[in-house]
Amino acid sequence: MSPALLVVPQPRKPGIRAQPISTTGQTPPRTLFTTTNWIGGIDIGPDGGVFADQVDRPTAVVRFAASGGPVQKLGGFIMQSEDYAGSGALLPDGRLLLAGSRQGHVCLMIFEAGKQPVPLVNTPDETAPPAAALGPEEVAFMIGKPAHEELAVANISTGTILRRIKINKTFIISALAATPDGKTLFLGAEGSIWSVPSTGGELRRIRQGYAVGVDPTGAYLLVQFADNTKIRLVRVPLEGGPEQEIPLSGPYRLTNVPIGSGMISKDARLFVPLASPESFFTSPGIVDLVTGRMMRIPVEPYSDYGFMAQSHGGTVTAIAMGLKSTLWRFQREGR
Protein backbone atom coordinates (compact mmCIF):
# COMPACT_ATOMS: atom_id res chain seq x y z
CA MET A 1 0.00 0.00 0.00
CA SER A 2 1.42 3.35 -1.02
CA PRO A 3 2.09 5.56 2.03
CA ALA A 4 0.49 8.50 0.18
CA LEU A 5 -2.59 6.75 -1.17
CA LEU A 6 -5.49 4.98 0.50
CA VAL A 7 -8.02 3.08 -1.65
CA VAL A 8 -11.37 2.51 0.02
CA PRO A 9 -14.59 0.90 -1.24
CA GLN A 10 -17.53 3.29 -1.08
CA PRO A 11 -21.20 2.19 -1.21
CA ARG A 12 -22.91 2.90 -4.48
CA LYS A 13 -26.13 1.63 -5.97
CA PRO A 14 -26.29 -0.78 -7.71
CA GLY A 15 -22.59 -1.63 -7.08
CA ILE A 16 -19.54 -0.38 -5.24
CA ARG A 17 -17.06 2.28 -6.31
CA ALA A 18 -13.43 2.31 -5.28
CA GLN A 19 -11.88 5.69 -4.54
CA PRO A 20 -8.26 6.70 -3.94
CA ILE A 21 -7.96 9.15 -1.06
CA SER A 22 -4.81 11.16 -0.53
CA THR A 23 -3.43 10.83 2.98
CA THR A 24 -2.31 14.45 2.78
CA GLY A 25 -5.76 15.69 1.72
CA GLN A 26 -4.30 17.50 -1.31
CA THR A 27 -5.86 15.27 -4.01
CA PRO A 28 -9.66 15.10 -4.37
CA PRO A 29 -11.18 11.58 -4.45
CA ARG A 30 -11.99 10.09 -7.85
CA THR A 31 -13.62 6.84 -8.94
CA LEU A 32 -11.13 4.17 -10.01
CA PHE A 33 -13.64 1.47 -10.94
CA THR A 34 -17.03 0.08 -9.98
CA THR A 35 -17.99 -3.46 -9.06
CA THR A 36 -21.29 -5.30 -9.00
CA ASN A 37 -20.75 -6.88 -5.59
CA TRP A 38 -19.63 -5.82 -2.15
CA ILE A 39 -15.83 -5.52 -1.71
CA GLY A 40 -14.68 -7.55 1.26
CA GLY A 41 -10.99 -6.62 1.05
CA ILE A 42 -8.79 -4.40 -1.09
CA ASP A 43 -5.07 -3.75 -1.59
CA ILE A 44 -2.59 -2.28 -4.11
CA GLY A 45 0.28 -4.20 -5.70
CA PRO A 46 3.81 -2.85 -6.41
CA ASP A 47 2.82 -2.07 -10.02
CA GLY A 48 -0.22 -0.03 -8.99
CA GLY A 49 -2.72 -2.79 -9.76
CA VAL A 50 -5.63 -3.02 -7.34
CA PHE A 51 -6.66 -6.38 -5.90
CA ALA A 52 -10.25 -6.61 -4.68
CA ASP A 53 -12.18 -9.44 -3.10
CA GLN A 54 -15.74 -9.33 -4.44
CA VAL A 55 -18.29 -11.01 -2.18
CA ASP A 56 -21.73 -12.19 -3.24
CA ARG A 57 -24.38 -13.19 -0.67
CA PRO A 58 -27.12 -15.04 -2.60
CA THR A 59 -30.25 -15.05 -0.47
CA ALA A 60 -32.99 -17.68 -0.54
CA VAL A 61 -36.03 -18.72 1.44
CA VAL A 62 -35.57 -22.34 2.53
CA ARG A 63 -37.45 -25.04 4.41
CA PHE A 64 -36.20 -27.96 6.48
CA ALA A 65 -37.33 -30.32 9.22
CA ALA A 66 -36.98 -29.17 12.82
CA SER A 67 -34.82 -32.26 13.36
CA GLY A 68 -32.46 -31.26 10.55
CA GLY A 69 -31.52 -32.84 7.25
CA PRO A 70 -31.71 -31.64 3.66
CA VAL A 71 -32.63 -28.02 2.94
CA GLN A 72 -35.34 -27.34 0.35
CA LYS A 73 -35.01 -24.05 -1.51
CA LEU A 74 -38.42 -22.43 -1.85
CA GLY A 75 -37.16 -19.53 -3.96
CA GLY A 76 -34.56 -16.81 -4.28
CA PHE A 77 -35.23 -13.44 -2.72
CA ILE A 78 -33.62 -10.10 -3.53
CA MET A 79 -33.11 -7.87 -0.52
CA GLN A 80 -32.27 -4.19 -0.44
CA SER A 81 -29.55 -5.01 2.06
CA GLU A 82 -28.37 -8.13 3.88
CA ASP A 83 -29.04 -6.17 7.08
CA TYR A 84 -32.69 -7.15 6.57
CA ALA A 85 -31.97 -10.90 6.51
CA GLY A 86 -32.84 -11.14 10.20
CA SER A 87 -36.15 -9.31 9.78
CA GLY A 88 -39.45 -10.89 8.87
CA ALA A 89 -42.92 -11.77 10.06
CA LEU A 90 -45.03 -14.90 9.88
CA LEU A 91 -48.51 -14.08 8.61
CA PRO A 92 -51.56 -15.92 10.01
CA ASP A 93 -52.01 -17.91 6.77
CA GLY A 94 -48.44 -19.22 6.87
CA ARG A 95 -46.93 -16.87 4.28
CA LEU A 96 -43.90 -14.74 5.11
CA LEU A 97 -43.52 -10.97 5.09
CA LEU A 98 -39.95 -10.06 4.13
CA ALA A 99 -38.01 -6.91 3.28
CA GLY A 100 -37.42 -6.95 -0.47
CA SER A 101 -36.35 -4.34 -2.98
CA ARG A 102 -38.44 -2.43 -5.50
CA GLN A 103 -37.13 0.38 -7.69
CA GLY A 104 -34.13 0.83 -5.42
CA HIS A 105 -36.18 1.14 -2.21
CA VAL A 106 -37.06 -1.13 0.67
CA CYS A 107 -40.43 -2.79 0.12
CA LEU A 108 -42.22 -5.33 2.30
CA MET A 109 -43.05 -8.34 0.14
CA ILE A 110 -45.32 -11.30 0.78
CA PHE A 111 -43.47 -14.53 0.01
CA GLU A 112 -45.29 -17.75 -0.84
CA ALA A 113 -43.58 -20.89 -2.13
CA GLY A 114 -44.00 -21.37 -5.86
CA LYS A 115 -45.09 -17.80 -6.51
CA GLN A 116 -43.41 -14.49 -7.23
CA PRO A 117 -43.18 -12.22 -4.15
CA VAL A 118 -45.75 -9.41 -4.22
CA PRO A 119 -45.76 -6.07 -2.36
CA LEU A 120 -47.79 -5.98 0.84
CA VAL A 121 -49.31 -2.64 -0.14
CA ASN A 122 -49.36 -0.71 -3.40
CA THR A 123 -47.77 2.57 -2.40
CA PRO A 124 -44.83 4.69 -3.61
CA ASP A 125 -43.73 5.05 0.02
CA GLU A 126 -41.06 2.80 1.45
CA THR A 127 -42.42 -0.03 3.60
CA ALA A 128 -39.97 -1.69 5.94
CA PRO A 129 -39.53 -3.90 8.96
CA PRO A 130 -40.11 -4.38 11.76
CA ALA A 131 -43.52 -5.86 11.07
CA ALA A 132 -45.96 -8.04 13.00
CA ALA A 133 -49.25 -9.80 12.36
CA LEU A 134 -52.07 -7.94 14.09
CA GLY A 135 -54.85 -10.45 14.61
CA PRO A 136 -56.00 -12.75 11.78
CA GLU A 137 -56.41 -10.13 9.02
CA GLU A 138 -54.04 -7.20 9.65
CA VAL A 139 -50.34 -6.47 9.85
CA ALA A 140 -48.43 -3.58 11.43
CA PHE A 141 -45.28 -2.24 9.78
CA MET A 142 -43.18 0.87 9.18
CA ILE A 143 -43.90 3.24 6.30
CA GLY A 144 -41.99 6.26 4.99
CA LYS A 145 -38.36 7.22 4.59
CA PRO A 146 -35.84 6.55 7.39
CA ALA A 147 -35.98 9.13 10.17
CA HIS A 148 -39.53 10.01 9.05
CA GLU A 149 -41.14 6.59 9.39
CA GLU A 150 -44.61 6.04 10.80
CA LEU A 151 -46.31 2.97 12.17
CA ALA A 152 -49.06 1.77 9.81
CA VAL A 153 -51.64 -1.03 9.71
CA ALA A 154 -52.81 -2.74 6.53
CA ASN A 155 -55.27 -5.44 5.57
CA ILE A 156 -53.31 -8.50 4.50
CA SER A 157 -55.79 -9.69 1.85
CA THR A 158 -56.44 -6.40 0.09
CA GLY A 159 -53.19 -4.56 0.79
CA THR A 160 -55.17 -1.52 1.89
CA ILE A 161 -53.60 0.78 4.47
CA LEU A 162 -56.24 1.02 7.19
CA ARG A 163 -54.67 3.52 9.57
CA ARG A 164 -51.49 5.05 10.88
CA ILE A 165 -50.86 4.70 14.58
CA LYS A 166 -49.89 7.91 16.33
CA ILE A 167 -47.26 7.53 19.02
CA ASN A 168 -46.57 10.31 21.50
CA LYS A 169 -42.81 9.82 21.30
CA THR A 170 -40.28 10.33 18.54
CA PHE A 171 -37.90 7.42 18.32
CA ILE A 172 -36.74 4.65 15.99
CA ILE A 173 -38.74 1.44 16.35
CA SER A 174 -36.55 -1.67 16.13
CA ALA A 175 -39.06 -4.42 16.93
CA LEU A 176 -42.80 -5.13 16.73
CA ALA A 177 -45.05 -7.81 18.19
CA ALA A 178 -48.75 -8.08 19.00
CA THR A 179 -51.13 -10.04 21.17
CA PRO A 180 -53.00 -12.81 19.29
CA ASP A 181 -56.22 -10.75 19.35
CA GLY A 182 -54.42 -7.79 17.78
CA LYS A 183 -55.49 -5.33 20.47
CA THR A 184 -52.05 -4.51 21.86
CA LEU A 185 -48.76 -3.79 20.12
CA PHE A 186 -45.34 -4.16 21.69
CA LEU A 187 -42.48 -2.02 20.43
CA GLY A 188 -38.75 -2.18 20.82
CA ALA A 189 -37.28 1.34 20.88
CA GLU A 190 -34.66 3.35 22.77
CA GLY A 191 -33.35 0.16 24.40
CA SER A 192 -36.73 -0.63 25.99
CA ILE A 193 -39.89 -2.61 25.26
CA TRP A 194 -43.13 -0.61 25.23
CA SER A 195 -46.82 -1.43 24.85
CA VAL A 196 -49.44 0.65 23.06
CA PRO A 197 -53.05 -0.01 21.96
CA SER A 198 -53.14 -1.02 18.29
CA THR A 199 -55.51 1.88 17.65
CA GLY A 200 -52.94 4.33 19.06
CA GLY A 201 -52.54 5.97 22.44
CA GLU A 202 -50.15 6.29 25.32
CA LEU A 203 -47.00 4.24 25.47
CA ARG A 204 -46.19 2.18 28.56
CA ARG A 205 -42.63 1.05 29.26
CA ILE A 206 -42.36 -2.60 30.19
CA ARG A 207 -38.63 -3.26 30.64
CA GLN A 208 -35.18 -3.14 29.08
CA GLY A 209 -34.87 -4.90 25.72
CA TYR A 210 -34.45 -4.41 21.99
CA ALA A 211 -36.56 -7.23 20.51
CA VAL A 212 -39.77 -8.94 21.59
CA GLY A 213 -42.13 -11.75 20.67
CA VAL A 214 -45.48 -12.92 22.02
CA ASP A 215 -46.07 -16.62 22.58
CA PRO A 216 -48.91 -18.10 20.46
CA THR A 217 -51.25 -18.43 23.44
CA GLY A 218 -50.79 -14.81 24.50
CA ALA A 219 -49.59 -15.79 27.97
CA TYR A 220 -46.19 -14.08 27.99
CA LEU A 221 -43.72 -11.85 26.21
CA LEU A 222 -40.28 -13.12 25.31
CA VAL A 223 -37.84 -10.20 25.49
CA GLN A 224 -34.34 -10.16 24.04
CA PHE A 225 -31.76 -7.86 25.63
CA ALA A 226 -28.02 -7.58 25.96
CA ASP A 227 -25.60 -6.76 28.74
CA ASN A 228 -21.83 -6.49 28.74
CA THR A 229 -21.32 -10.24 28.47
CA LYS A 230 -23.99 -11.78 26.24
CA ILE A 231 -27.47 -11.68 24.72
CA ARG A 232 -30.19 -12.81 27.13
CA LEU A 233 -33.86 -13.83 27.05
CA VAL A 234 -36.49 -13.16 29.68
CA ARG A 235 -40.11 -14.30 29.92
CA VAL A 236 -42.56 -11.58 31.02
CA PRO A 237 -46.09 -12.77 31.96
CA LEU A 238 -48.78 -10.60 30.37
CA GLU A 239 -51.20 -11.11 33.25
CA GLY A 240 -48.69 -10.03 35.87
CA GLY A 241 -46.25 -11.96 37.99
CA PRO A 242 -42.47 -12.20 38.26
CA GLU A 243 -40.21 -12.23 35.24
CA GLN A 244 -38.20 -15.35 34.52
CA GLU A 245 -34.85 -15.25 32.73
CA ILE A 246 -34.28 -18.22 30.43
CA PRO A 247 -31.15 -20.05 31.73
CA LEU A 248 -29.39 -20.42 28.37
CA SER A 249 -26.97 -23.33 28.20
CA GLY A 250 -24.92 -25.24 25.68
CA PRO A 251 -21.88 -24.55 23.49
CA TYR A 252 -23.80 -22.08 21.30
CA ARG A 253 -24.82 -18.46 21.74
CA LEU A 254 -27.53 -16.20 20.42
CA THR A 255 -26.74 -13.84 17.57
CA ASN A 256 -27.96 -10.27 17.08
CA VAL A 257 -30.87 -11.46 14.89
CA PRO A 258 -33.97 -10.06 16.61
CA ILE A 259 -36.54 -12.52 17.89
CA GLY A 260 -40.21 -12.24 16.90
CA SER A 261 -43.55 -13.87 17.56
CA GLY A 262 -43.33 -16.19 14.54
CA MET A 263 -40.19 -17.77 16.01
CA ILE A 264 -41.98 -19.03 19.14
CA SER A 265 -43.84 -22.34 18.94
CA LYS A 266 -46.81 -23.52 21.01
CA ASP A 267 -44.60 -26.08 22.74
CA ALA A 268 -42.28 -23.36 24.12
CA ARG A 269 -39.44 -23.59 21.62
CA LEU A 270 -37.69 -20.64 20.00
CA PHE A 271 -36.42 -21.11 16.44
CA VAL A 272 -33.47 -18.79 16.05
CA PRO A 273 -30.01 -18.73 14.43
CA LEU A 274 -27.14 -19.63 16.72
CA ALA A 275 -23.43 -18.88 16.63
CA SER A 276 -21.33 -22.02 16.93
CA PRO A 277 -17.66 -22.54 17.83
CA GLU A 278 -17.63 -25.23 15.13
CA SER A 279 -18.52 -23.05 12.14
CA PHE A 280 -17.84 -19.70 10.50
CA PHE A 281 -21.55 -19.57 9.57
CA THR A 282 -24.51 -19.06 11.87
CA SER A 283 -26.64 -22.18 12.16
CA PRO A 284 -30.38 -22.69 12.55
CA GLY A 285 -31.15 -23.61 16.11
CA ILE A 286 -33.74 -24.22 18.79
CA VAL A 287 -33.87 -22.81 22.30
CA ASP A 288 -35.95 -24.77 24.79
CA LEU A 289 -37.73 -21.96 26.65
CA VAL A 290 -38.35 -24.20 29.68
CA THR A 291 -34.85 -25.56 30.25
CA GLY A 292 -32.82 -22.96 28.32
CA ARG A 293 -30.95 -25.63 26.36
CA MET A 294 -29.72 -24.39 22.97
CA MET A 295 -29.52 -26.97 20.20
CA ARG A 296 -28.19 -26.66 16.66
CA ILE A 297 -30.38 -27.96 13.84
CA PRO A 298 -28.01 -30.01 11.63
CA VAL A 299 -28.63 -28.97 8.03
CA GLU A 300 -26.65 -29.02 4.78
CA PRO A 301 -25.32 -27.04 3.01
CA TYR A 302 -23.88 -24.38 5.27
CA SER A 303 -25.26 -20.84 5.06
CA ASP A 304 -25.75 -17.85 7.33
CA TYR A 305 -29.27 -18.03 8.69
CA GLY A 306 -31.43 -15.03 9.52
CA PHE A 307 -35.16 -14.85 10.18
CA MET A 308 -36.71 -18.21 11.11
CA ALA A 309 -40.28 -19.35 11.76
CA GLN A 310 -42.04 -22.63 12.41
CA SER A 311 -44.19 -23.32 9.36
CA HIS A 312 -47.56 -25.02 9.25
CA GLY A 313 -46.91 -28.75 9.47
CA GLY A 314 -44.00 -28.45 11.88
CA THR A 315 -41.22 -27.65 9.42
CA VAL A 316 -39.02 -24.57 9.67
CA THR A 317 -38.89 -21.78 7.09
CA ALA A 318 -35.88 -19.47 7.13
CA ILE A 319 -33.81 -16.95 5.23
CA ALA A 320 -30.43 -18.39 4.25
CA MET A 321 -27.51 -16.37 2.85
CA GLY A 322 -24.76 -18.17 0.97
CA LEU A 323 -21.23 -16.86 0.49
CA LYS A 324 -19.35 -16.64 -2.78
CA SER A 325 -16.03 -14.83 -2.93
CA THR A 326 -13.81 -14.12 -5.95
CA LEU A 327 -10.48 -12.29 -6.20
CA TRP A 328 -10.13 -9.66 -8.94
CA ARG A 329 -7.20 -7.62 -10.21
CA PHE A 330 -7.85 -4.17 -11.69
CA GLN A 331 -5.21 -2.37 -13.78
CA ARG A 332 -5.08 0.88 -15.63
CA GLU A 333 -5.86 0.67 -19.34
CA GLY A 334 -2.81 0.25 -21.52
CA ARG A 335 -0.81 -1.82 -19.01
Stockholm file with secondary structure:
# STOCKHOLM 1.0

chainA/1-335         MSPALLVVPQPRKPGIRAQPISTTGQTPPRTLFTTTNWIGGIDIGPDGGVFADQVDRPTAVVRFAASGGPVQKLGGFIMQSEDYAGSGALLPDGRLLLAGSRQGHVCLMIFEAGKQPVPLVNTPDETAPPAAALGPEEVAFMIGKPAHEELAVANISTGTILRRIKINKTFIISALAATPDGKTLFLGAEGSIWSVPSTGGELRRIRQGYAVGVDPTGAYLLVQFADNTKIRLVRVPLEGGPEQEIPLSGPYRLTNVPIGSGMISKDARLFVPLASPESFFTSPGIVDLVTGRMMRIPVEPYSDYGFMAQSHGGTVTAIAMGLKSTLWRFQREGR
#=GR chainA/1-335 SS CCTTEEEEEEECSSSEEEEEEETTSCSCCCCCEEESSEEEEEEECTTSCEEEEEEECCEEEEEECTTCEECEEEEECCCSCGGGGGCCEECTTSCEEEEEEETTEEEEEEECTTSCCEESSCCSSCEEEEEEEETTTEEEEEESSTTSCEEEEEETTTCCEEEEECBSSCCCEEEEEECTTSSEEEEEETTEEEEEETTCBCCEEEEECSEEEECTTSSEEEEEEECSSCEEEEEEETTSCCCEECCCBSSCEECSCCCCGGGBCTTSEEEEEEECTTCSSCEEEEEETTTCBEEECCEESCCEEEEEEECTTSCEEEEEECCEEEEEEECCTTC
#=GC SS_cons         CCTTEEEEEEECSSSEEEEEEETTSCSCCCCCEEESSEEEEEEECTTSCEEEEEEECCEEEEEECTTCEECEEEEECCCSCGGGGGCCEECTTSCEEEEEEETTEEEEEEECTTSCCEESSCCSSCEEEEEEEETTTEEEEEESSTTSCEEEEEETTTCCEEEEECBSSCCCEEEEEECTTSSEEEEEETTEEEEEETTCBCCEEEEECSEEEECTTSSEEEEEEECSSCEEEEEEETTSCCCEECCCBSSCEECSCCCCGGGBCTTSEEEEEEECTTCSSCEEEEEETTTCBEEECCEESCCEEEEEEECTTSCEEEEEECCEEEEEEECCTTC
//
